[in-house]
């Protein structure tokens, strides 16, 4: 199980590439299959959709994305749905007037009353017959209560290999969303302030919008995409006040809708630059609603990342921000923490594997993203459909998979032991005395993540043994169709450098997939 692994570009399979396959898929049975939840929208960009640069306004794009995803969610739920949250969005390219925007959305996985919808946006130039990816996003929608009570969503039935991968990884993304706020809190004590900078109050913007029928959906609630468009507008104004130039929106952090807005609401939108770094700035935006003399209701908050490009298209150096006392300083610190998280996500999750070392540095602030990457890589490898059976003996099957520059191995066997007991036995690497010379726990990060140092014996006379610093991430099933998982990958720790006694080995992806076949029969893959 422990082996050196050759790098491979897996970005298109981890949810950061163009994960939407061709809608028509031929199953092994010969049946032509199309995902029943898939919804497509195509829009030609008109001047009324464009900003000052003749490019599609991000706010307008967000409206189209929200509408498409909502229709997909409602097709699966069979009832009205509302946008609960949207994960980080990174815009890879801009879209010009006259070009066509193609949006695809489909439900990746349904939980009790919420579901994850994957959204893929591409651009098409009708004159040059070329297409390119613009962005991918994951939105969470909640089915609204009906007269009969709370909606219990039916499960998604993934039919293709890509759908099975997205279904499996959706559980990891959900887990990451739920603990995202805890990471911000952990990082706040590590922030420092820049001196001699521009006052943050100079960038403050406040605007009010009256919600009219054209701004509402068929449920008489304000479109989530419309709210996002208004928020993008005030954020752009705020960014302009800092740099005295036209900024470009590069990304939007994960955000959650905290409550609905309805026709007749006055929507108060507030924006301010929380912090400015060398080539980017974070603008915080808040949307609140009220009716008449009623109290303000918090609808949404978001963080948008802007750059200012020079005439050569390169990011311009920005002035620093001087935070105001109390709330301004808190926002300033939180912006630094969020930037640290963005860099961790980009380094660990978004980047191609060829661009990062096999062993990624571990610390408590990037634990969540390393754990996500670790488990997701194992799920992707296990879900591949082109494994080749090499040999079978004594009910043990050995499979191989050669793809690009990677050679993978999978061993499967069945044991007469309950799945949970197998999971508990294999979770602790210190139990493998027959395999390893030595195995020690270095860090017990939490109940699910442990870092081990594993030393393996040498089988050649006079040679060195190998040692590994491994992150072991455990996952119990979210529902009966999920396996138990134990994912392993190499990490680096400054406290445990390589030594002369051992050759330091590296593992990109390894582990165990444990599937319950009956109450006392378990399929184990490794």
HELIX and SHEET records of a PDB file:
HELIX    1   1 UNK A   11  UNK A   13  5                                   3    
HELIX    2   2 UNK A   47  UNK A   49  5                                   3    
HELIX    3   3 UNK A   58  UNK A   77  1                                  20    
HELIX    4   4 UNK A  161  UNK A  178  1                                  18    
HELIX    5   5 UNK A  180  UNK A  187  1                                   8    
HELIX    6   6 UNK A  188  UNK A  190  5                                   3    
HELIX    7   7 UNK A  200  UNK A  203  5                                   4    
HELIX    8   8 UNK A  213  UNK A  215  5                                   3    
HELIX    9   9 UNK A  224  UNK A  243  1                                  20    
HELIX   10  10 UNK A  327  UNK A  345  1                                  19    
HELIX   11  11 UNK A  346  UNK A  350  3                                   5    
HELIX   12  12 UNK A  353  UNK A  355  5                                   3    
HELIX   13  13 UNK A  364  UNK A  366  5                                   3    
HELIX   14  14 UNK A  367  UNK A  383  1                                  17    
HELIX   15  15 UNK A  419  UNK A  427  1                                   9    
HELIX   16  16 UNK A  429  UNK A  431  5                                   3    
SHEET    1   A 2 UNK A  25  UNK A  26  0                                        
SHEET    2   A 2 UNK A  32  UNK A  33 -1                                        
SHEET    1   B 6 UNK A  39  UNK A  44  0                                        
SHEET    2   B 6 UNK A 100  UNK A 110 -1                                        
SHEET    3   B 6 UNK A 114  UNK A 125 -1                                        
SHEET    4   B 6 UNK A 130  UNK A 143 -1                                        
SHEET    5   B 6 UNK A  81  UNK A  86 -1                                        
SHEET    6   B 6 UNK A 255  UNK A 256 -1                                        
SHEET    1   C 6 UNK A  89  UNK A  90  0                                        
SHEET    2   C 6 UNK A 248  UNK A 252 -1                                        
SHEET    3   C 6 UNK A 297  UNK A 307 -1                                        
SHEET    4   C 6 UNK A 281  UNK A 290 -1                                        
SHEET    5   C 6 UNK A 266  UNK A 276 -1                                        
SHEET    6   C 6 UNK A 205  UNK A 210 -1                                        
SHEET    1   D 2 UNK A 198  UNK A 199  0                                        
SHEET    2   D 2 UNK A 321  UNK A 322  1                                        
SHEET    1   E 5 UNK A 360  UNK A 361  0                                        
SHEET    2   E 5 UNK A 484  UNK A 492  1                                        
SHEET    3   E 5 UNK A 465  UNK A 475 -1                                        
SHEET    4   E 5 UNK A 449  UNK A 456 -1                                        
SHEET    5   E 5 UNK A 438  UNK A 444 -1                                        
SHEET    1   F 7 UNK A 360  UNK A 361  0                                        
SHEET    2   F 7 UNK A 484  UNK A 492  1                                        
SHEET    3   F 7 UNK A 510  UNK A 518 -1                                        
SHEET    4   F 7 UNK A 521  UNK A 525 -1                                        
SHEET    5   F 7 UNK A 406  UNK A 415 -1                                        
SHEET    6   F 7 UNK A 396  UNK A 403 -1                                        
SHEET    7   F 7 UNK A 388  UNK A 393 -1                                        
SHEET    1   G 4 UNK A 360  UNK A 361  0                                        
SHEET    2   G 4 UNK A 484  UNK A 492  1                                        
SHEET    3   G 4 UNK A 465  UNK A 475 -1                                        
SHEET    4   G 4 UNK A 502  UNK A 504  1                                        
END                                                                             
